[in-house]
Amino acid sequence: MDIQAYETLITTQLDELVGNIINTNPKLNIAVKKGERVGDGISKFLENKFVEFTQNHQYFNPSCS
């Protein structure tokens, strides 16, 4: 597979994966602590979900290494 085809494949897979995370969790239940930015909570949530959703993914496994 050439690099452009691989790039297209990975981008498509990533778009699908992020779409699945968002569709599965349309409303985030994130409690923001005093002095903490809301973006920190969102970032941590998305990072944890990415790891969860890629445990058995063909291209992004293992993502928690």
All heavy atoms as a GROMACS GRO file, in nm:
protein
  518
    1MET      N    1   0.086  -0.117   0.000
    1MET     CA    2   0.000   0.000   0.000
    1MET      C    3   0.090   0.124   0.000
    1MET      O    4   0.183   0.132   0.079
    1MET     CB    5  -0.089  -0.002   0.125
    1MET     CG    6  -0.176   0.120   0.138
    1MET     SD    7  -0.282   0.123   0.286
    1MET     CE    8  -0.377  -0.025   0.272
    2ASP      N    9   0.060   0.218  -0.088
    2ASP     CA   10   0.142   0.339  -0.092
    2ASP      C   11   0.102   0.434   0.022
    2ASP      O   12  -0.002   0.417   0.086
    2ASP     CB   13   0.135   0.409  -0.227
    2ASP     CG   14   0.000   0.474  -0.256
    2ASP    OD1   15  -0.096   0.450  -0.180
    2ASP    OD2   16  -0.008   0.550  -0.352
    3ILE      N   17   0.185   0.533   0.049
    3ILE     CA   18   0.167   0.620   0.164
    3ILE      C   19   0.038   0.702   0.156
    3ILE      O   20  -0.028   0.724   0.257
    3ILE     CB   21   0.292   0.711   0.186
    3ILE    CG1   22   0.284   0.784   0.321
    3ILE    CG2   23   0.305   0.811   0.074
    3ILE    CD1   24   0.300   0.694   0.437
    4GLN      N   25   0.000   0.746   0.037
    4GLN     CA   26  -0.124   0.824   0.025
    4GLN      C   27  -0.247   0.740   0.055
    4GLN      O   28  -0.340   0.786   0.120
    4GLN     CB   29  -0.133   0.888  -0.113
    4GLN     CG   30  -0.035   1.002  -0.131
    4GLN     CD   31  -0.047   1.067  -0.268
    4GLN    OE1   32  -0.076   1.000  -0.366
    4GLN    NE2   33  -0.022   1.197  -0.273
    5ALA      N   34  -0.247   0.617   0.009
    5ALA     CA   35  -0.359   0.527   0.037
    5ALA      C   36  -0.366   0.496   0.187
    5ALA      O   37  -0.474   0.492   0.246
    5ALA     CB   38  -0.347   0.399  -0.044
    6TYR      N   39  -0.249   0.477   0.248
    6TYR     CA   40  -0.244   0.449   0.391
    6TYR      C   41  -0.292   0.570   0.471
    6TYR      O   42  -0.368   0.556   0.567
    6TYR     CB   43  -0.102   0.410   0.432
    6TYR     CG   44  -0.091   0.368   0.576
    6TYR    CD1   45  -0.147   0.249   0.620
    6TYR    CD2   46  -0.024   0.448   0.669
    6TYR    CE1   47  -0.138   0.211   0.753
    6TYR    CE2   48  -0.015   0.410   0.801
    6TYR     CZ   49  -0.072   0.291   0.842
    6TYR     OH   50  -0.063   0.254   0.974
    7GLU      N   51  -0.250   0.689   0.431
    7GLU     CA   52  -0.294   0.811   0.497
    7GLU      C   53  -0.446   0.826   0.488
    7GLU      O   54  -0.512   0.860   0.586
    7GLU     CB   55  -0.226   0.932   0.433
    7GLU     CG   56  -0.263   1.063   0.497
    7GLU     CD   57  -0.192   1.180   0.431
    7GLU    OE1   58  -0.068   1.183   0.430
    7GLU    OE2   59  -0.264   1.268   0.379
    8THR      N   60  -0.502   0.799   0.372
    8THR     CA   61  -0.646   0.806   0.353
    8THR      C   62  -0.717   0.704   0.441
    8THR      O   63  -0.818   0.735   0.505
    8THR     CB   64  -0.683   0.784   0.205
    8THR    OG1   65  -0.619   0.886   0.128
    8THR    CG2   66  -0.833   0.788   0.183
    9LEU      N   67  -0.664   0.584   0.446
    9LEU     CA   68  -0.722   0.478   0.529
    9LEU      C   69  -0.723   0.518   0.676
    9LEU      O   70  -0.826   0.508   0.743
    9LEU     CB   71  -0.643   0.348   0.511
    9LEU     CG   72  -0.680   0.233   0.604
    9LEU    CD1   73  -0.820   0.183   0.575
    9LEU    CD2   74  -0.578   0.122   0.592
   10ILE      N   75  -0.609   0.565   0.727
   10ILE     CA   76  -0.599   0.600   0.868
   10ILE      C   77  -0.690   0.719   0.901
   10ILE      O   78  -0.757   0.721   1.004
   10ILE     CB   79  -0.453   0.628   0.907
   10ILE    CG1   80  -0.370   0.499   0.897
   10ILE    CG2   81  -0.442   0.688   1.047
   10ILE    CD1   82  -0.417   0.385   0.985
   11THR      N   83  -0.693   0.818   0.813
   11THR     CA   84  -0.780   0.934   0.835
   11THR      C   85  -0.927   0.893   0.838
   11THR      O   86  -1.003   0.939   0.924
   11THR     CB   87  -0.757   1.040   0.725
   11THR    OG1   88  -0.620   1.078   0.725
   11THR    CG2   89  -0.843   1.162   0.746
   12THR      N   90  -0.966   0.806   0.749
   12THR     CA   91  -1.104   0.757   0.745
   12THR      C   92  -1.137   0.680   0.872
   12THR      O   93  -1.244   0.699   0.932
   12THR     CB   94  -1.126   0.668   0.621
   12THR    OG1   95  -1.095   0.744   0.505
   12THR    CG2   96  -1.268   0.616   0.613
   13GLN      N   97  -1.045   0.594   0.914
   13GLN     CA   98  -1.066   0.516   1.036
   13GLN      C   99  -1.077   0.607   1.158
   13GLN      O  100  -1.161   0.585   1.246
   13GLN     CB  101  -0.952   0.415   1.056
   13GLN     CG  102  -0.949   0.304   0.954
   13GLN     CD  103  -1.069   0.212   0.967
   13GLN    OE1  104  -1.101   0.165   1.076
   13GLN    NE2  105  -1.136   0.185   0.857
   14LEU      N  106  -0.992   0.709   1.165
   14LEU     CA  107  -0.994   0.802   1.277
   14LEU      C  108  -1.123   0.883   1.280
   14LEU      O  109  -1.184   0.901   1.386
   14LEU     CB  110  -0.872   0.895   1.270
   14LEU     CG  111  -0.852   0.988   1.388
   14LEU    CD1  112  -0.838   0.911   1.517
   14LEU    CD2  113  -0.728   1.074   1.364
   15ASP      N  114  -1.168   0.930   1.164
   15ASP     CA  115  -1.295   1.003   1.156
   15ASP      C  116  -1.410   0.917   1.205
   15ASP      O  117  -1.497   0.963   1.280
   15ASP     CB  118  -1.323   1.049   1.013
   15ASP     CG  119  -1.238   1.166   0.969
   15ASP    OD1  120  -1.178   1.232   1.055
   15ASP    OD2  121  -1.232   1.191   0.847
   16GLU      N  122  -1.411   0.791   1.164
   16GLU     CA  123  -1.517   0.699   1.204
   16GLU      C  124  -1.512   0.674   1.355
   16GLU      O  125  -1.615   0.673   1.423
   16GLU     CB  126  -1.502   0.567   1.128
   16GLU     CG  127  -1.611   0.467   1.157
   16GLU     CD  128  -1.594   0.340   1.076
   16GLU    OE1  129  -1.566   0.347   0.955
   16GLU    OE2  130  -1.608   0.232   1.136
   17LEU      N  131  -1.393   0.654   1.407
   17LEU     CA  132  -1.376   0.628   1.549
   17LEU      C  133  -1.422   0.746   1.634
   17LEU      O  134  -1.498   0.730   1.729
   17LEU     CB  135  -1.228   0.598   1.579
   17LEU     CG  136  -1.192   0.570   1.723
   17LEU    CD1  137  -1.254   0.439   1.768
   17LEU    CD2  138  -1.042   0.566   1.739
   18VAL      N  139  -1.380   0.867   1.599
   18VAL     CA  140  -1.420   0.986   1.673
   18VAL      C  141  -1.572   1.006   1.661
   18VAL      O  142  -1.639   1.041   1.759
   18VAL     CB  143  -1.341   1.110   1.626
   18VAL    CG1  144  -1.397   1.237   1.688
   18VAL    CG2  145  -1.194   1.095   1.660
   19GLY      N  146  -1.627   0.982   1.543
   19GLY     CA  147  -1.772   0.990   1.525
   19GLY      C  148  -1.846   0.893   1.616
   19GLY      O  149  -1.949   0.929   1.675
   20ASN      N  150  -1.794   0.772   1.628
   20ASN     CA  151  -1.856   0.673   1.717
   20ASN      C  152  -1.850   0.717   1.863
   20ASN      O  153  -1.946   0.699   1.938
   20ASN     CB  154  -1.788   0.537   1.702
   20ASN     CG  155  -1.824   0.468   1.573
   20ASN    OD1  156  -1.925   0.499   1.511
   20ASN    ND2  157  -1.740   0.376   1.530
   21ILE      N  158  -1.738   0.775   1.904
   21ILE     CA  159  -1.725   0.823   2.042
   21ILE      C  160  -1.827   0.933   2.068
   21ILE      O  161  -1.897   0.932   2.170
   21ILE     CB  162  -1.582   0.873   2.069
   21ILE    CG1  163  -1.484   0.756   2.068
   21ILE    CG2  164  -1.576   0.948   2.203
   21ILE    CD1  165  -1.338   0.796   2.072
   22ILE      N  166  -1.840   1.027   1.976
   22ILE     CA  167  -1.934   1.138   1.993
   22ILE      C  168  -2.078   1.089   1.989
   22ILE      O  169  -2.161   1.131   2.071
   22ILE     CB  170  -1.908   1.246   1.887
   22ILE    CG1  171  -1.773   1.313   1.914
   22ILE    CG2  172  -2.021   1.350   1.885
   22ILE    CD1  173  -1.724   1.403   1.805
   23ASN      N  174  -2.111   1.000   1.896
   23ASN     CA  175  -2.248   0.948   1.887
   23ASN      C  176  -2.287   0.865   2.010
   23ASN      O  177  -2.403   0.864   2.050
   23ASN     CB  178  -2.266   0.865   1.760
   23ASN     CG  179  -2.266   0.949   1.636
   23ASN    OD1  180  -2.300   1.067   1.639
   23ASN    ND2  181  -2.225   0.890   1.525
   24THR      N  182  -2.191   0.796   2.068
   24THR     CA  183  -2.217   0.714   2.186
   24THR      C  184  -2.234   0.801   2.311
   24THR      O  185  -2.304   0.764   2.404
   24THR     CB  186  -2.102   0.613   2.208
   24THR    OG1  187  -2.090   0.534   2.090
   24THR    CG2  188  -2.130   0.522   2.325
   25ASN      N  189  -2.166   0.917   2.312
   25ASN     CA  190  -2.168   1.006   2.428
   25ASN      C  191  -2.202   1.149   2.385
   25ASN      O  192  -2.117   1.238   2.394
   25ASN     CB  193  -2.030   1.006   2.496
   25ASN     CG  194  -1.984   0.868   2.533
   25ASN    OD1  195  -2.025   0.814   2.633
   25ASN    ND2  196  -1.899   0.809   2.450
   26PRO      N  197  -2.327   1.174   2.340
   26PRO     CA  198  -2.359   1.307   2.288
   26PRO      C  199  -2.357   1.418   2.394
   26PRO      O  200  -2.334   1.533   2.362
   26PRO     CB  201  -2.498   1.291   2.229
   26PRO     CG  202  -2.555   1.173   2.298
   26PRO     CD  203  -2.439   1.084   2.333
   27LYS      N  204  -2.380   1.382   2.520
   27LYS     CA  205  -2.375   1.478   2.629
   27LYS      C  206  -2.275   1.429   2.732
   27LYS      O  207  -2.287   1.319   2.784
   27LYS     CB  208  -2.512   1.494   2.694
   27LYS     CG  209  -2.614   1.556   2.602
   27LYS     CD  210  -2.744   1.579   2.674
   27LYS     CE  211  -2.844   1.641   2.577
   27LYS     NZ  212  -2.971   1.670   2.641
   28LEU      N  213  -2.176   1.513   2.760
   28LEU     CA  214  -2.072   1.474   2.854
   28LEU      C  215  -2.113   1.514   2.996
   28LEU      O  216  -2.155   1.627   3.019
   28LEU     CB  217  -1.940   1.542   2.819
   28LEU     CG  218  -1.887   1.516   2.679
   28LEU    CD1  219  -1.755   1.588   2.660
   28LEU    CD2  220  -1.869   1.368   2.655
   29ASN      N  221  -2.098   1.423   3.087
   29ASN     CA  222  -2.124   1.449   3.227
   29ASN      C  223  -1.990   1.471   3.296
   29ASN      O  224  -1.935   1.380   3.358
   29ASN     CB  225  -2.201   1.333   3.290
   29ASN     CG  226  -2.244   1.362   3.430
   29ASN    OD1  227  -2.239   1.477   3.475
   29ASN    ND2  228  -2.287   1.260   3.501
   30ILE      N  229  -1.938   1.592   3.281
   30ILE     CA  230  -1.805   1.623   3.333
   30ILE      C  231  -1.819   1.727   3.443
   30ILE      O  232  -1.873   1.836   3.421
   30ILE     CB  233  -1.712   1.676   3.221
   30ILE    CG1  234  -1.692   1.568   3.116
   30ILE    CG2  235  -1.580   1.722   3.279
   30ILE    CD1  236  -1.613   1.615   2.996
   31ALA      N  237  -1.770   1.693   3.560
   31ALA     CA  238  -1.769   1.787   3.672
   31ALA      C  239  -1.635   1.860   3.671
   31ALA      O  240  -1.530   1.798   3.672
   31ALA     CB  241  -1.788   1.713   3.803
   32VAL      N  242  -1.641   1.992   3.668
   32VAL     CA  243  -1.520   2.073   3.666
   32VAL      C  244  -1.490   2.118   3.808
   32VAL      O  245  -1.575   2.178   3.874
   32VAL     CB  246  -1.537   2.195   3.573
   32VAL    CG1  247  -1.412   2.279   3.572
   32VAL    CG2  248  -1.572   2.149   3.433
   33LYS      N  249  -1.370   2.088   3.854
   33LYS     CA  250  -1.329   2.128   3.988
   33LYS      C  251  -1.278   2.271   3.987
   33LYS      O  252  -1.239   2.323   3.883
   33LYS     CB  253  -1.219   2.033   4.037
   33LYS     CG  254  -1.264   1.890   4.048
   33LYS     CD  255  -1.150   1.799   4.084
   33LYS     CE  256  -1.196   1.654   4.082
   33LYS     NZ  257  -1.087   1.561   4.093
   34LYS      N  258  -1.279   2.330   4.102
   34LYS     CA  259  -1.233   2.468   4.114
   34LYS      C  260  -1.089   2.480   4.065
   34LYS      O  261  -1.003   2.400   4.103
   34LYS     CB  262  -1.242   2.514   4.260
   34LYS     CG  263  -1.210   2.660   4.277
   34LYS     CD  264  -1.231   2.705   4.420
   34LYS     CE  265  -1.196   2.852   4.431
   34LYS     NZ  266  -1.218   2.900   4.566
   35GLY      N  267  -1.064   2.577   3.978
   35GLY     CA  268  -0.930   2.598   3.925
   35GLY      C  269  -0.898   2.512   3.804
   35GLY      O  270  -0.790   2.522   3.747
   36GLU      N  271  -0.989   2.427   3.764
   36GLU     CA  272  -0.967   2.338   3.650
   36GLU      C  273  -1.040   2.394   3.527
   36GLU      O  274  -1.149   2.447   3.538
   36GLU     CB  275  -1.020   2.198   3.684
   36GLU     CG  276  -0.991   2.093   3.579
   36GLU     CD  277  -1.043   1.956   3.620
   36GLU    OE1  278  -1.163   1.942   3.645
   36GLU    OE2  279  -0.960   1.866   3.627
   37ARG      N  280  -0.976   2.381   3.413
   37ARG     CA  281  -1.041   2.425   3.290
   37ARG      C  282  -1.136   2.317   3.239
   37ARG      O  283  -1.109   2.199   3.253
   37ARG     CB  284  -0.936   2.452   3.181
   37ARG     CG  285  -0.844   2.566   3.209
   37ARG     CD  286  -0.745   2.593   3.096
   37ARG     NE  287  -0.681   2.475   3.044
   37ARG     CZ  288  -0.704   2.423   2.922
   37ARG    NH1  289  -0.788   2.480   2.840
   37ARG    NH2  290  -0.641   2.316   2.881
   38VAL      N  291  -1.246   2.360   3.179
   38VAL     CA  292  -1.344   2.266   3.123
   38VAL      C  293  -1.276   2.182   3.015
   38VAL      O  294  -1.300   2.062   3.004
   38VAL     CB  295  -1.466   2.341   3.066
   38VAL    CG1  296  -1.561   2.245   2.997
   38VAL    CG2  297  -1.538   2.417   3.175
   39GLY      N  298  -1.189   2.244   2.936
   39GLY     CA  299  -1.120   2.172   2.830
   39GLY      C  300  -1.036   2.057   2.880
   39GLY      O  301  -1.019   1.957   2.810
   40ASP      N  302  -0.982   2.070   3.002
   40ASP     CA  303  -0.906   1.960   3.059
   40ASP      C  304  -0.992   1.836   3.078
   40ASP      O  305  -0.951   1.724   3.048
   40ASP     CB  306  -0.844   2.000   3.195
   40ASP     CG  307  -0.734   2.102   3.183
   40ASP    OD1  308  -0.674   2.113   3.074
   40ASP    OD2  309  -0.707   2.171   3.283
   41GLY      N  310  -1.113   1.858   3.130
   41GLY     CA  311  -1.205   1.746   3.152
   41GLY      C  312  -1.248   1.681   3.022
   41GLY      O  313  -1.256   1.558   3.011
   42ILE      N  314  -1.274   1.763   2.922
   42ILE     CA  315  -1.314   1.711   2.791
   42ILE      C  316  -1.200   1.633   2.728
   42ILE      O  317  -1.219   1.523   2.676
   42ILE     CB  318  -1.360   1.825   2.699
   42ILE    CG1  319  -1.488   1.889   2.752
   42ILE    CG2  320  -1.381   1.775   2.556
   42ILE    CD1  321  -1.528   2.018   2.684
   43SER      N  322  -1.081   1.688   2.735
   43SER     CA  323  -0.964   1.622   2.678
   43SER      C  324  -0.938   1.487   2.744
   43SER      O  325  -0.913   1.387   2.677
   43SER     CB  326  -0.841   1.712   2.693
   43SER     OG  327  -0.726   1.649   2.643
   44LYS      N  328  -0.946   1.484   2.876
   44LYS     CA  329  -0.924   1.358   2.949
   44LYS      C  330  -1.031   1.256   2.914
   44LYS      O  331  -1.002   1.137   2.894
   44LYS     CB  332  -0.924   1.386   3.100
   44LYS     CG  333  -0.883   1.268   3.184
   44LYS     CD  334  -0.875   1.305   3.330
   44LYS     CE  335  -0.751   1.390   3.348
   44LYS     NZ  336  -0.724   1.423   3.489
   45PHE      N  337  -1.156   1.301   2.905
   45PHE     CA  338  -1.266   1.212   2.869
   45PHE      C  339  -1.243   1.150   2.730
   45PHE      O  340  -1.254   1.030   2.711
   45PHE     CB  341  -1.399   1.288   2.871
   45PHE     CG  342  -1.515   1.207   2.823
   45PHE    CD1  343  -1.582   1.122   2.909
   45PHE    CD2  344  -1.557   1.213   2.691
   45PHE    CE1  345  -1.689   1.046   2.865
   45PHE    CE2  346  -1.664   1.137   2.646
   45PHE     CZ  347  -1.730   1.053   2.734
   46LEU      N  348  -1.210   1.237   2.632
   46LEU     CA  349  -1.188   1.188   2.495
   46LEU      C  350  -1.067   1.094   2.487
   46LEU      O  351  -1.070   0.995   2.415
   46LEU     CB  352  -1.170   1.305   2.399
   46LEU     CG  353  -1.297   1.387   2.374
   46LEU    CD1  354  -1.265   1.509   2.290
   46LEU    CD2  355  -1.404   1.302   2.308
   47GLU      N  356  -0.963   1.126   2.561
   47GLU     CA  357  -0.845   1.038   2.563
   47GLU      C  358  -0.882   0.901   2.617
   47GLU      O  359  -0.845   0.798   2.558
   47GLU     CB  360  -0.736   1.100   2.650
   47GLU     CG  361  -0.611   1.015   2.659
   47GLU     CD  362  -0.505   1.075   2.750
   47GLU    OE1  363  -0.516   1.193   2.787
   47GLU    OE2  364  -0.410   1.002   2.783
   48ASN      N  365  -0.955   0.897   2.727
   48ASN     CA  366  -0.995   0.768   2.786
   48ASN      C  367  -1.087   0.690   2.693
   48ASN      O  368  -1.074   0.568   2.680
   48ASN     CB  369  -1.062   0.790   2.922
   48ASN     CG  370  -0.965   0.836   3.027
   48ASN    OD1  371  -0.846   0.809   3.020
   48ASN    ND2  372  -1.014   0.907   3.126
   49LYS      N  373  -1.180   0.759   2.627
   49LYS     CA  374  -1.270   0.691   2.534
   49LYS      C  375  -1.194   0.640   2.411
   49LYS      O  376  -1.224   0.532   2.360
   49LYS     CB  377  -1.384   0.784   2.490
   49LYS     CG  378  -1.487   0.804   2.597
   49LYS     CD  379  -1.555   0.673   2.632
   49LYS     CE  380  -1.655   0.688   2.742
   49LYS     NZ  381  -1.716   0.560   2.780
   50PHE      N  382  -1.096   0.717   2.364
   50PHE     CA  383  -1.016   0.672   2.250
   50PHE      C  384  -0.946   0.541   2.285
   50PHE      O  385  -0.949   0.446   2.207
   50PHE     CB  386  -0.913   0.778   2.210
   50PHE     CG  387  -0.832   0.740   2.090
   50PHE    CD1  388  -0.878   0.764   1.963
   50PHE    CD2  389  -0.708   0.680   2.105
   50PHE    CE1  390  -0.804   0.728   1.851
   50PHE    CE2  391  -0.633   0.643   1.995
   50PHE     CZ  392  -0.681   0.668   1.868
   51VAL      N  393  -0.886   0.536   2.402
   51VAL     CA  394  -0.818   0.413   2.446
   51VAL      C  395  -0.919   0.299   2.457
   51VAL      O  396  -0.894   0.188   2.410
   51VAL     CB  397  -0.743   0.436   2.579
   51VAL    CG1  398  -0.693   0.304   2.637
   51VAL    CG2  399  -0.627   0.532   2.558
   52GLU      N  400  -1.035   0.327   2.515
   52GLU     CA  401  -1.139   0.225   2.530
   52GLU      C  402  -1.186   0.172   2.394
   52GLU      O  403  -1.197   0.051   2.374
   52GLU     CB  404  -1.258   0.285   2.605
   52GLU     CG  405  -1.374   0.191   2.623
   52GLU     CD  406  -1.494   0.260   2.688
   52GLU    OE1  407  -1.474   0.346   2.774
   52GLU    OE2  408  -1.608   0.227   2.648
   53PHE      N  409  -1.213   0.262   2.300
   53PHE     CA  410  -1.266   0.224   2.170
   53PHE      C  411  -1.162   0.157   2.079
   53PHE      O  412  -1.198   0.096   1.980
   53PHE     CB  413  -1.326   0.345   2.099
   53PHE     CG  414  -1.467   0.378   2.138
   53PHE    CD1  415  -1.500   0.411   2.269
   53PHE    CD2  416  -1.568   0.379   2.044
   53PHE    CE1  417  -1.630   0.442   2.306
   53PHE    CE2  418  -1.698   0.411   2.079
   53PHE     CZ  419  -1.729   0.442   2.210
   54THR      N  420  -1.035   0.171   2.111
   54THR     CA  421  -0.931   0.115   2.023
   54THR      C  422  -0.866  -0.010   2.080
   54THR      O  423  -0.767  -0.057   2.025
   54THR     CB  424  -0.822   0.220   1.993
   54THR    OG1  425  -0.764   0.266   2.115
   54THR    CG2  426  -0.878   0.336   1.914
   55GLN      N  427  -0.919  -0.065   2.187
   55GLN     CA  428  -0.860  -0.184   2.246
   55GLN      C  429  -0.849  -0.299   2.147
   55GLN      O  430  -0.752  -0.374   2.151
   55GLN     CB  431  -0.940  -0.228   2.370
   55GLN     CG  432  -0.926  -0.134   2.486
   55GLN     CD  433  -0.782  -0.119   2.532
   55GLN    OE1  434  -0.715  -0.217   2.562
   55GLN    NE2  435  -0.735   0.004   2.536
   56ASN      N  436  -0.945  -0.312   2.058
   56ASN     CA  437  -0.944  -0.420   1.960
   56ASN      C  438  -0.948  -0.368   1.817
   56ASN      O  439  -0.994  -0.438   1.727
   56ASN     CB  440  -1.063  -0.513   1.984
   56ASN     CG  441  -1.055  -0.581   2.118
   56ASN    OD1  442  -0.951  -0.634   2.155
   56ASN    ND2  443  -1.162  -0.578   2.194
   57HIS      N  444  -0.902  -0.245   1.798
   57HIS     CA  445  -0.906  -0.184   1.665
   57HIS      C  446  -0.790  -0.234   1.579
   57HIS      O  447  -0.679  -0.252   1.627
   57HIS     CB  448  -0.899  -0.031   1.677
   57HIS     CG  449  -0.941   0.041   1.554
   57HIS    ND1  450  -0.856   0.060   1.450
   57HIS    CD2  451  -1.060   0.097   1.520
   57HIS    CE1  452  -0.921   0.127   1.353
   57HIS    NE2  453  -1.045   0.150   1.395
   58GLN      N  454  -0.817  -0.255   1.453
   58GLN     CA  455  -0.717  -0.310   1.362
   58GLN      C  456  -0.595  -0.219   1.344
   58GLN      O  457  -0.484  -0.265   1.334
   58GLN     CB  458  -0.781  -0.337   1.226
   58GLN     CG  459  -0.686  -0.398   1.125
   58GLN     CD  460  -0.754  -0.426   0.993
   58GLN    OE1  461  -0.874  -0.409   0.978
   58GLN    NE2  462  -0.678  -0.472   0.897
   59TYR      N  463  -0.616  -0.088   1.342
   59TYR     CA  464  -0.508   0.005   1.310
   59TYR      C  465  -0.457   0.084   1.431
   59TYR      O  466  -0.345   0.132   1.428
   59TYR     CB  467  -0.552   0.103   1.201
   59TYR     CG  468  -0.589   0.031   1.075
   59TYR    CD1  469  -0.722   0.019   1.037
   59TYR    CD2  470  -0.492  -0.026   0.993
   59TYR    CE1  471  -0.757  -0.048   0.921
   59TYR    CE2  472  -0.527  -0.094   0.878
   59TYR     CZ  473  -0.660  -0.105   0.843
   59TYR     OH  474  -0.694  -0.172   0.730
   60PHE      N  475  -0.536   0.103   1.535
   60PHE     CA  476  -0.496   0.187   1.647
   60PHE      C  477  -0.466   0.110   1.774
   60PHE      O  478  -0.459   0.166   1.882
   60PHE     CB  479  -0.605   0.292   1.676
   60PHE     CG  480  -0.634   0.382   1.560
   60PHE    CD1  481  -0.760   0.386   1.504
   60PHE    CD2  482  -0.534   0.460   1.505
   60PHE    CE1  483  -0.788   0.469   1.397
   60PHE    CE2  484  -0.561   0.543   1.397
   60PHE     CZ  485  -0.688   0.547   1.344
   61ASN      N  486  -0.448  -0.018   1.765
   61ASN     CA  487  -0.422  -0.101   1.881
   61ASN      C  488  -0.273  -0.133   1.889
   61ASN      O  489  -0.215  -0.168   1.787
   61ASN     CB  490  -0.504  -0.229   1.872
   61ASN     CG  491  -0.492  -0.316   1.994
   61ASN    OD1  492  -0.461  -0.268   2.100
   61ASN    ND2  493  -0.517  -0.443   1.978
   62PRO      N  494  -0.208  -0.125   1.999
   62PRO     CA  495  -0.254  -0.076   2.128
   62PRO      C  496  -0.232   0.075   2.141
   62PRO      O  497  -0.124   0.125   2.116
   62PRO     CB  498  -0.170  -0.151   2.228
   62PRO     CG  499  -0.038  -0.172   2.159
   62PRO     CD  500  -0.074  -0.185   2.012
   63SER      N  501  -0.335   0.147   2.178
   63SER     CA  502  -0.324   0.291   2.191
   63SER      C  503  -0.284   0.335   2.330
   63SER      O  504  -0.252   0.449   2.353
   63SER     CB  505  -0.458   0.357   2.154
   63SER     OG  506  -0.558   0.311   2.240
   64CYS      N  507  -0.287   0.243   2.425
   64CYS     CA  508  -0.257   0.281   2.565
   64CYS      C  509  -0.111   0.255   2.601
   64CYS      O  510  -0.073   0.272   2.714
   64CYS     CB  511  -0.350   0.208   2.660
   64CYS     SG  512  -0.341   0.029   2.646
   65SER      N  513  -0.029   0.213   2.508
   65SER     CA  514   0.111   0.184   2.537
   65SER      C  515   0.191   0.308   2.560
   65SER      O  516   0.171   0.410   2.506
   65SER     CB  517   0.174   0.106   2.423
   65SER     OG  518   0.108  -0.014   2.405
   0.00000   0.00000   0.00000
